[in-house]
Each structure stands twice: as structure tokens, then as C-alpha cells.
Amino acid sequence: MRAGLLALGVTAAGTAMAEDLDVRVGVDYLLRRQSTVTAFQYSTVTKDIGDGFHIGQSVYSAAWGDAGGLFIGGFDAFKRFQITDTTSIDVGGFVGGGGGAIVVVGDGLMTKPQVTINQAFASGFMAHLGVGWTRVTGSPIDTPSLTFAVSRRIGTALDIGHSNARPAAGVVIASVSGMGRYYYPMSSSRRNGAGVMNPMYLVGAEFTFRDLSMDHWEFFFSAMGAGYGDGSGYAEWLAGPRYYTNPFLGGRVRGFADVGAGFAGGGDVDTGGGLMVAASAGVDVSLFRGLHVETGVMGIGAPTGDFRAASAFVRGAFRFDDPASNVTGVDGGPAHHWRFSTGLSYQFSHPGFRAPGHKFTGSDPVLVETGADLFFGDRFYVNGGGYTVVDGNSGGFAMGTVGIGLEFPLGDRVSVAGEVFGGAAAGGGINTSGGLIYGAKAELDYKVSDSFTLSGGVGKWYSLGGAQPVTLHGAVKIPFTTFHAD
């Protein structure tokens, strides 16, 4: 059976070697009661880049209190000082942005300098206790905070720079999907007004991962946003285990079931503190060249709020563990080429960009932009991206997009690309109506090295409301390759 192996790091001999990423989950407890947020939950992925320095990215969401839908994303960096073989201290912090749940009405920039003591307690596991200062501009949050977290070091194999080195054992990326969901709320009251919620239509993306020794089990991570119907401004992310049956009907159909937990909120959806739980079941149908359609039903609800919904969904999935998906690498082995990108997007305000009567009509939002491109051939790629605001009096404004693009080289180091995309955007007083957006952008890339590219671009997106801004983009891009092994 073939399985997609994600590799990060290559030996001089050209064979992929296991490389470690630290995945951390934790809680930030706010010591001052300044808003409806009592504590944040966060998830972080960091990489040791040498000499004790670590860099990575985090997603924060409200976890306790009454602020479900408050999301903040951004960057982490810290220096680790080893005290003993099992004890260390991190000095660094986080910077990012976001908002939601009517907590942030200004810029949405979050900063958190922090000192953390770390204690290894099992193979690959570490406990963390930290103290920091959490500040979110445009909100009352400006307080010392305590951090409690656990991390796990996960061995992977990434080939940065597309050298097509063969992979070693590591964590598997099993699939990537674009998806849509229909939510039918079950007598769910509104957070900020009278009456009950009406049906919602959501769009988003999903990744699944698995261990090579577990053929039937995967772990999924999904991110969704309201694109039409009720609930404009609603966003959610869920994660959990998924089980697949053995194939039947000629090997082209499988059943699946999963359970998930995560955080959600925004708009008029009453998710309380933000915690969400869900369960789903459905069928997976293989089409051609690794493309699958997955469809099913789901139940979802907020244990600390008044939101419960029945859902139907469909996913268009590209499965790396389907032999039909293989693309041959230069060494004769199957491979898939990707590109990770992160940077900033500047969005120009214009008449109608903000909701009527909004007090920050003339402000231009600046958002952190993070995405990934998956290439099919040398030029064509599909893209997924997420955006959270850090400046421009637009706290709570967020975007999620899925698109397709074409890249054309102009020389050894310079290339141009064009993309068209669709997705969801809302919050911060931006006039997107139901949330659905579509648009296009063009980029000019300069390859500094085989593993690092600088990019600049210009774009424009449209919504069902009055928002249709011109956008500027600046980013760094890192190419990598996933492989398939027998």
C-alpha cells in the first residue's frame, strides 16, 4: 500500500532523514477580568532552526468565558536555554492578530512576550508552565497571563527545495480537501438578538494525517467559514480521529466515521465560550487520478452555548495514499510538490467597503496571510489560504480562500503567477454581506535559494456586499516535496 510521506530535511547522500517538529496545545489563563474572555486555547507548531532558536505559527481561540468566535493567528519565536537534560527555559513570544465576538473593535494586534519553563516527562513529550503579558489592541485585554501546555515532538521527513531525495519513515499527510457544509440549526437562539438561527452554508478546507502502522485510522484538521445564509462572520476549526472501512464495490467505495472537537463562533452564533464537539459518518468514492468525493451527515454543537445543528457535507479530496495520485519525481519515484507561504496582505478601503455607519470607514486593514500551494505538473497548482487582521481598526476581520493558479518562469530565479480564488470573509465591520467572496491576484517571485523565495503581488476580491478592495501582498515562500513509498 502506498502512503504519502511528508519530509523536512535531506542528507548529503540524497536520502530524506527524520526531522522534528514540535506540536504544542495549551491554555493561556488571563489574570485580569477585562472582557468576556477568561482564557485562550492555542495550538502551535515550531521548528528548531539551530543554536536553540525556534520559529513557528500559532492559532489562538477563546476557550472560557462568553466569547466564542474570537480567533487570533500569528507567529512565534523563542530562544531555548537548556538547564539540565530534561529541563529548559524559553524566552520569546507571539505576535499576530484577529478578533471576533465583539471583543476586539480596533486593530486586533496581539502581542505576548513570555518566559516558559519546560520539563520533559516521556519520550517526545514535554510539559510547559509560563508567565507572559497578553495584549490585544482595540480590546480591553491587557493583562499578565499564565500558560499551561503540553507538546509532542513528531518525526517527519521534508525535502525542502524539491531535490526529490527519497523519504524515510515519518508522519503521513494522507489527503487535502476543499469542502462545503450545510447547517440546519436545531432551535438555536441568536447570541446578540431575538429569534433563532436560520440555515447556514459554509466553505473551507481539510487536511488529514496518519501513522503508517494504522491503515484504517487518520487524524483530520478542518477550518470553515460561513459563506451564505445566516451566520455571517461565523468560523470554526475542528480536529479529531477518523476511521475508514475496507473498500467495497470493486474497491472504489469506503465508509467512514469520525468524532471531533475544536472552537467556533462569530456572527450571531451562540457558541458560549467557543468549545465545539461534532460527529459524522459518510462514504468515500474514488474517481480518478487520486481524486475522491466524500459525502455524509454530521451533528455539531456547543456545550457551553446555545447552538446545535444537523449538517450535510461534501468534500472534494485529493488522496496521497491512492496509487492513482502518484506523480513521478526526477529519481523515478512518486512525488508531489508543494509550497508554503506566509506574509502580509494590505487591503485598500473604499466607499462601501465598511458596513453603513461604521466609525472606521477610512482605515485600511492589514492581515497576516498563510497558505500552501499543491502543484500538479510544473505550472498548475491549487491553493488554500487563511488571513487574520493585525492593523487597520478591523478587529475580527478574517478570510479563508481556496483557488487555482498558473506559474510561468521568466528565468532561473524569477517567475510570475496568476490565481483565481473563492472563499469566505467577514468581521471587523467589513461589508461582505453573507460572507462569500471571489477574486484574483498576480504575483512576482524571486528565488533567493532553492529553499527560500520572496514574493510580491496585487489582487482584488469581490463580495455580495459592498466590499471589493484592491490588495497588496508580500510573502516568503518555502518549497517542499511529499513522497509515496510502498
C-alpha positions as CSV (number, residue, x, y, z in Angstrom):
1,M,0.0,0.0,0.0
2,R,1.3,3.5,-0.9
3,A,1.3,6.3,1.7
4,G,2.2,10.0,1.3
5,L,5.2,10.8,3.4
6,L,6.0,14.4,4.4
7,A,9.7,15.1,4.6
8,L,11.7,18.0,6.1
9,G,15.5,17.7,5.8
10,V,17.8,15.9,3.4
11,T,21.1,14.1,4.0
12,A,24.2,14.8,1.9
13,A,23.7,11.4,0.2
14,G,20.3,12.5,-1.0
15,T,18.1,10.4,1.3
16,A,15.5,12.0,3.4
17,M,16.0,11.9,7.2
18,A,13.6,12.3,10.0
19,E,13.3,15.9,11.2
20,D,11.4,17.1,14.3
21,L,8.5,19.5,14.6
22,D,7.1,20.4,18.0
23,V,3.3,20.4,18.2
24,R,2.0,22.2,21.3
25,V,-1.5,22.6,22.7
26,G,-2.2,24.8,25.8
27,V,-4.3,27.3,27.6
28,D,-3.5,31.0,28.4
29,Y,-5.3,32.0,31.6
30,L,-5.9,35.7,31.8
31,L,-5.3,37.0,35.3
32,R,-7.4,40.2,34.9
33,R,-11.1,40.2,34.1
34,Q,-11.2,42.8,31.4
35,S,-13.6,41.3,28.9
36,T,-15.8,38.3,28.3
37,V,-12.7,36.2,27.6
38,T,-11.4,34.3,30.6
39,A,-8.8,32.1,28.8
40,F,-7.4,31.3,25.4
41,Q,-6.8,27.9,23.9
42,Y,-3.9,27.7,21.5
43,S,-2.2,25.3,19.1
44,T,1.4,25.9,18.0
45,V,3.8,24.2,15.5
46,T,7.5,25.2,15.8
47,K,10.8,24.2,14.3
48,D,14.3,24.3,15.8
49,I,16.4,26.3,13.3
50,G,19.7,25.9,15.3
51,D,21.5,27.3,18.3
52,G,18.4,27.0,20.4
53,F,16.2,29.3,18.3
54,H,12.7,28.1,17.4
55,I,10.2,29.7,15.0
56,G,6.6,28.7,14.1
57,Q,3.0,29.7,13.9
58,S,0.0,29.6,16.4
59,V,-3.8,29.8,16.3
60,Y,-5.5,31.2,19.4
61,S,-9.2,31.0,20.2
62,A,-11.4,31.9,23.1
63,A,-11.9,28.9,25.3
64,W,-13.6,30.1,28.6
65,G,-16.0,32.9,29.2
66,D,-18.5,34.1,26.7
67,A,-16.5,35.0,23.6
68,G,-16.8,32.0,21.2
69,G,-15.6,33.1,17.8
70,L,-12.6,35.1,19.0
71,F,-9.7,33.8,16.8
72,I,-6.1,35.1,16.6
73,G,-3.3,33.8,14.4
74,G,0.3,34.7,14.0
75,F,4.0,33.9,14.6
76,D,6.0,32.5,17.5
77,A,9.8,32.9,18.1
78,F,11.8,32.0,21.1
79,K,15.3,31.1,22.3
80,R,15.7,27.9,24.4
81,F,18.2,27.6,27.2
82,Q,19.0,24.1,28.3
83,I,19.3,23.8,32.2
84,T,19.6,20.0,32.6
85,D,19.0,17.1,30.3
86,T,15.2,17.3,30.9
87,T,14.7,20.9,31.9
88,S,14.9,24.1,29.8
89,I,13.7,27.7,29.7
90,D,12.2,29.5,26.7
91,V,12.4,33.3,26.3
92,G,10.4,34.8,23.4
93,G,6.8,35.5,22.4
94,F,4.0,35.7,20.0
95,V,2.8,38.4,17.6
96,G,-0.4,38.1,15.4
97,G,-3.9,39.4,15.1
98,G,-7.6,38.6,14.7
99,G,-10.7,39.3,16.9
100,G,-14.3,38.4,16.9
101,A,-17.3,38.0,19.3
102,I,-17.5,41.9,19.7
103,V,-14.4,41.8,22.0
104,V,-12.0,43.5,19.5
105,V,-13.2,46.6,17.8
106,G,-9.9,48.2,16.9
107,D,-6.7,46.9,15.2
108,G,-6.7,43.3,16.6
109,L,-3.0,43.1,17.0
110,M,-2.0,40.6,19.8
111,T,1.4,40.6,21.4
112,K,2.6,38.2,24.1
113,P,6.1,38.3,25.4
114,Q,6.6,35.2,27.6
115,V,9.1,33.1,29.7
116,T,8.3,29.4,29.9
117,I,9.9,26.6,31.9
118,N,9.8,23.2,30.2
119,Q,10.1,19.7,31.6
120,A,10.4,16.6,29.5
121,F,8.4,13.7,31.1
122,A,8.2,11.0,28.5
123,S,9.6,10.1,25.2
124,G,8.9,13.0,22.9
125,F,6.6,14.8,25.4
126,M,7.2,18.0,27.3
127,A,5.1,20.0,29.9
128,H,5.2,23.8,29.9
129,L,4.5,26.4,32.5
130,G,4.9,30.0,31.6
131,V,4.2,33.6,32.5
132,G,3.6,36.4,30.0
133,W,1.8,39.6,29.2
134,T,-1.1,39.3,26.7
135,R,-2.3,42.5,25.0
136,V,-4.8,42.8,22.1
137,T,-5.1,46.3,20.7
138,G,-8.6,47.5,20.1
139,S,-9.9,45.5,23.1
140,P,-9.7,45.8,26.9
141,I,-7.3,42.8,27.0
142,D,-4.0,44.0,28.5
143,T,-3.1,41.6,31.3
144,P,-0.5,39.2,32.7
145,S,-1.3,35.6,31.8
146,L,-0.3,32.1,32.9
147,T,0.4,29.4,30.3
148,F,-0.2,25.6,30.8
149,A,0.7,23.4,27.8
150,V,1.9,20.0,26.6
151,S,3.9,19.4,23.5
152,R,4.9,16.4,21.4
153,R,7.9,16.1,19.2
154,I,6.8,14.5,15.9
155,G,9.3,13.0,13.5
156,T,8.6,13.8,9.9
157,A,10.6,13.9,6.6
158,L,10.5,17.1,4.4
159,D,12.5,17.5,1.3
160,I,12.9,21.3,1.2
161,G,13.8,22.6,-2.3
162,H,12.4,19.8,-4.4
163,S,15.6,17.8,-4.5
164,N,13.5,14.6,-4.7
165,A,15.5,12.7,-2.0
166,R,13.8,9.5,-1.1
167,P,11.8,9.6,2.2
168,A,12.5,7.9,5.5
169,A,9.7,6.9,7.9
170,G,7.7,9.8,9.2
171,V,4.2,11.3,9.7
172,V,1.9,10.9,6.7
173,I,-0.2,13.6,5.0
174,A,-3.0,11.4,3.8
175,S,-5.2,13.9,1.9
176,V,-6.1,17.5,1.3
177,S,-9.7,18.6,0.6
178,G,-11.9,21.5,-0.3
179,M,-15.4,21.2,1.2
180,G,-18.8,22.7,1.7
181,R,-21.3,22.1,4.6
182,Y,-25.0,22.9,5.1
183,Y,-26.0,23.6,8.8
184,Y,-29.6,23.3,9.9
185,P,-29.7,24.8,13.4
186,M,-31.9,23.0,15.9
187,S,-33.8,25.7,17.9
188,S,-30.5,27.6,18.4
189,S,-31.0,31.1,19.7
190,R,-29.0,34.1,18.5
191,R,-26.2,35.4,20.5
192,N,-27.0,39.1,20.0
193,G,-30.7,39.3,19.2
194,A,-34.1,37.7,19.4
195,G,-35.2,34.7,17.4
196,V,-33.5,31.5,16.3
197,M,-30.7,30.8,13.7
198,N,-31.6,30.1,10.1
199,P,-29.7,27.6,7.9
200,M,-26.1,28.4,7.1
201,Y,-23.8,27.4,4.2
202,L,-20.1,27.1,5.0
203,V,-16.9,26.6,2.8
204,G,-13.5,25.5,3.9
205,A,-10.6,23.1,3.7
206,E,-9.3,20.0,5.5
207,F,-6.0,18.1,5.9
208,T,-5.7,14.5,7.2
209,F,-2.7,12.8,8.7
210,R,-1.9,9.3,9.7
211,D,0.7,6.9,11.1
212,L,1.9,4.3,8.6
213,S,1.2,1.5,11.0
214,M,-2.5,2.4,11.2
215,D,-4.2,1.6,7.9
216,H,-7.8,2.4,8.9
217,W,-7.2,5.5,11.1
218,E,-6.5,9.1,10.2
219,F,-6.4,12.4,12.1
220,F,-8.2,15.3,10.5
221,F,-7.9,19.1,10.8
222,S,-10.6,21.3,9.2
223,A,-11.2,25.0,9.0
224,M,-14.6,26.5,7.9
225,G,-16.3,29.9,7.5
226,A,-19.9,31.0,6.7
227,G,-20.2,31.9,3.1
228,Y,-24.0,32.3,2.6
229,G,-27.2,32.3,4.6
230,D,-27.4,33.1,8.3
231,G,-24.3,33.4,10.5
232,S,-22.1,35.8,8.5
233,G,-18.9,36.1,10.4
234,Y,-19.0,32.5,11.8
235,A,-15.8,30.5,11.7
236,E,-14.8,27.2,13.2
237,W,-11.9,24.7,13.3
238,L,-12.2,21.0,14.3
239,A,-9.8,18.2,14.8
240,G,-10.1,14.5,15.7
241,P,-9.8,10.8,14.6
242,R,-11.5,9.3,11.6
243,Y,-12.0,5.6,10.8
244,Y,-12.3,4.2,7.3
245,T,-13.7,0.7,6.5
246,N,-12.2,-1.7,4.0
247,P,-13.1,-0.8,0.4
248,F,-16.1,-2.4,-1.3
249,L,-18.0,-2.2,-4.6
250,G,-14.9,-3.0,-6.6
251,G,-12.5,-1.2,-4.3
252,R,-13.8,2.3,-5.2
253,V,-16.1,2.9,-2.1
254,R,-15.3,3.1,1.6
255,G,-17.3,4.1,4.6
256,F,-16.0,6.4,7.3
257,A,-17.0,7.8,10.7
258,D,-15.3,10.4,12.9
259,V,-15.5,12.5,16.1
260,G,-14.0,15.9,16.5
261,A,-13.6,18.8,18.9
262,G,-12.5,22.4,18.4
263,F,-13.6,26.0,18.7
264,A,-16.0,28.2,16.8
265,G,-18.2,31.3,16.9
266,G,-18.8,34.7,15.4
267,G,-21.7,36.4,13.8
268,D,-24.9,35.7,15.7
269,V,-24.0,32.1,16.5
270,D,-24.1,31.5,20.3
271,T,-21.2,29.1,21.0
272,G,-20.7,30.3,24.5
273,G,-17.0,30.0,25.4
274,G,-16.3,28.6,22.0
275,L,-15.9,24.9,22.6
276,M,-17.4,22.7,19.8
277,V,-18.0,18.9,19.5
278,A,-19.1,17.0,16.4
279,A,-19.5,13.5,15.0
280,S,-20.0,12.5,11.3
281,A,-20.4,9.5,9.0
282,G,-20.4,9.0,5.3
283,V,-18.9,7.4,2.2
284,D,-15.7,8.0,0.2
285,V,-15.8,7.3,-3.5
286,S,-12.7,7.1,-5.7
287,L,-13.0,8.9,-9.0
288,F,-9.7,9.1,-11.0
289,R,-6.0,10.1,-10.5
290,G,-6.3,10.2,-6.7
291,L,-9.4,12.5,-6.7
292,H,-12.2,11.3,-4.3
293,V,-15.6,12.6,-3.3
294,E,-16.6,12.2,0.3
295,T,-20.2,13.0,1.4
296,G,-22.1,12.4,4.6
297,V,-24.0,13.8,7.6
298,M,-22.8,15.4,10.8
299,G,-24.1,16.6,14.2
300,I,-22.4,19.5,15.8
301,G,-23.0,21.6,18.9
302,A,-21.5,24.0,21.5
303,P,-21.5,22.5,25.1
304,T,-21.2,26.0,26.7
305,G,-23.6,27.8,24.3
306,D,-27.0,27.5,22.6
307,F,-26.0,26.2,19.2
308,R,-26.8,22.7,17.8
309,A,-27.1,21.8,14.1
310,A,-27.6,18.9,11.8
311,S,-25.3,19.1,8.8
312,A,-24.8,17.6,5.3
313,F,-21.5,17.9,3.7
314,V,-19.4,17.1,0.6
315,R,-15.6,17.1,0.2
316,G,-13.5,17.0,-2.9
317,A,-10.4,15.2,-1.7
318,F,-7.0,14.6,-3.3
319,R,-5.6,11.5,-1.6
320,F,-1.9,10.9,-1.5
321,D,-2.3,7.3,-0.4
322,D,-4.2,6.4,-3.6
323,P,-1.7,4.9,-6.1
324,A,-3.5,6.6,-8.9
325,S,-2.4,10.0,-7.5
326,N,1.3,9.4,-8.0
327,V,3.3,11.9,-9.9
328,T,6.8,10.7,-10.9
329,G,9.8,12.6,-9.4
330,V,13.1,13.1,-11.1
331,D,14.6,10.0,-9.4
332,G,11.8,7.8,-10.8
333,G,9.9,7.7,-7.5
334,P,6.4,9.2,-7.0
335,A,6.4,12.7,-5.6
336,H,4.2,15.7,-5.0
337,H,5.5,19.3,-4.9
338,W,4.2,21.9,-2.5
339,R,5.0,25.5,-1.5
340,F,4.3,27.0,1.9
341,S,3.9,30.8,2.1
342,T,3.4,33.4,4.9
343,G,3.4,37.2,4.9
344,L,1.1,40.2,5.0
345,S,-1.8,41.5,2.9
346,Y,-2.7,45.2,2.7
347,Q,-6.3,45.9,1.7
348,F,-7.4,49.3,0.4
349,S,-10.5,50.7,1.9
350,H,-13.1,52.3,-0.5
351,P,-16.7,53.7,-0.3
352,G,-18.9,50.7,0.6
353,F,-16.0,48.7,2.0
354,R,-17.4,49.1,5.5
355,A,-20.9,48.4,6.7
356,P,-23.0,51.6,6.7
357,G,-22.4,53.8,9.7
358,H,-19.2,52.1,10.7
359,K,-16.9,54.5,12.5
360,F,-13.6,53.3,11.0
361,T,-14.6,54.0,7.3
362,G,-11.2,55.3,6.2
363,S,-9.0,52.6,7.7
364,D,-7.1,50.1,5.6
365,P,-6.8,46.6,7.1
366,V,-3.5,44.7,7.2
367,L,-3.7,40.9,7.6
368,V,-1.3,38.0,8.3
369,E,-1.6,35.7,5.3
370,T,-0.6,32.0,5.5
371,G,-1.2,29.4,2.7
372,A,0.0,26.4,0.8
373,D,0.2,25.6,-3.0
374,L,0.0,22.0,-4.2
375,F,1.4,21.6,-7.8
376,F,0.0,19.3,-10.5
377,G,2.8,19.4,-13.1
378,D,5.3,22.2,-13.4
379,R,2.9,25.2,-13.6
380,F,-0.6,24.4,-12.4
381,Y,-1.4,24.4,-8.7
382,V,-4.3,24.6,-6.2
383,N,-4.1,26.9,-3.2
384,G,-5.6,27.3,0.2
385,G,-5.0,30.3,2.5
386,G,-6.1,31.9,5.7
387,Y,-6.0,35.6,6.8
388,T,-6.2,37.3,10.2
389,V,-6.1,41.0,10.8
390,V,-3.3,42.8,12.7
391,D,-3.9,46.5,11.9
392,G,-6.5,49.0,10.4
393,N,-9.2,49.2,13.0
394,S,-10.7,45.9,11.8
395,G,-10.5,43.6,14.7
396,G,-12.4,40.3,13.9
397,F,-11.9,40.6,10.2
398,A,-10.8,37.2,8.8
399,M,-10.7,35.4,5.4
400,G,-10.3,31.9,4.1
401,T,-9.8,31.1,0.4
402,V,-9.3,28.1,-2.0
403,G,-8.1,28.7,-5.5
404,I,-6.2,27.6,-8.6
405,G,-3.2,29.2,-10.2
406,L,-0.7,29.0,-13.1
407,E,3.0,29.8,-12.7
408,F,5.4,30.9,-15.6
409,P,9.2,31.1,-15.2
410,L,10.9,34.2,-16.6
411,G,14.4,33.0,-15.9
412,D,16.3,30.9,-13.4
413,R,15.2,32.9,-10.4
414,V,12.2,35.0,-11.5
415,S,8.6,33.8,-12.1
416,V,5.1,35.2,-12.4
417,A,1.9,33.6,-11.3
418,G,-1.8,34.3,-11.6
419,E,-4.6,32.9,-9.3
420,V,-8.3,32.9,-9.1
421,F,-10.0,32.0,-5.8
422,G,-13.2,31.9,-3.8
423,G,-14.0,31.6,-0.1
424,A,-15.4,33.4,2.9
425,A,-14.7,36.7,4.7
426,A,-16.4,38.6,7.4
427,G,-16.0,40.6,10.7
428,G,-14.5,43.9,11.6
429,G,-17.3,45.9,10.0
430,I,-16.3,44.8,6.5
431,N,-19.3,44.8,4.3
432,T,-19.3,41.3,2.8
433,S,-23.0,40.5,3.4
434,G,-23.3,36.7,3.7
435,G,-19.6,36.2,3.7
436,L,-19.0,34.7,0.2
437,I,-16.1,36.2,-1.7
438,Y,-14.2,35.6,-5.0
439,G,-11.3,37.3,-6.7
440,A,-7.9,37.0,-8.4
441,K,-4.3,38.1,-7.8
442,A,-1.0,38.2,-9.7
443,E,2.4,37.6,-8.1
444,L,6.1,38.1,-9.0
445,D,8.5,35.7,-7.2
446,Y,12.3,35.9,-6.8
447,K,14.1,32.7,-5.8
448,V,16.8,33.6,-3.3
449,S,17.8,30.0,-2.9
450,D,16.4,26.5,-3.6
451,S,14.5,26.6,-0.3
452,F,13.6,30.3,0.0
453,T,11.6,32.7,-2.3
454,L,10.5,36.3,-1.9
455,S,7.1,37.2,-3.4
456,G,5.1,40.4,-4.1
457,G,1.6,40.6,-5.6
458,V,-1.5,42.6,-6.3
459,G,-5.1,41.4,-6.3
460,K,-8.8,42.2,-6.0
461,W,-11.7,40.4,-4.4
462,Y,-15.5,40.9,-4.6
463,S,-18.2,40.1,-2.1
464,L,-22.0,40.0,-2.0
465,G,-21.9,43.3,-0.1
466,G,-20.1,46.5,-0.9
467,A,-16.6,45.3,-0.2
468,Q,-14.4,44.9,-3.3
469,P,-10.9,46.1,-2.3
470,V,-7.6,46.1,-4.2
471,T,-5.0,44.2,-2.2
472,L,-1.2,44.2,-2.0
473,H,0.7,41.1,-0.9
474,G,4.2,40.4,0.4
475,A,5.4,36.9,1.5
476,V,8.1,34.4,1.8
477,K,7.7,31.0,0.2
478,I,9.3,27.7,1.0
479,P,9.0,24.8,-1.4
480,F,8.9,21.2,-0.2
481,T,8.1,17.7,-1.6
482,T,5.9,14.9,-0.3
483,F,6.7,11.3,-1.4
484,H,5.0,8.0,-1.7
485,A,6.6,4.7,-0.6
486,D,5.5,1.1,-0.9
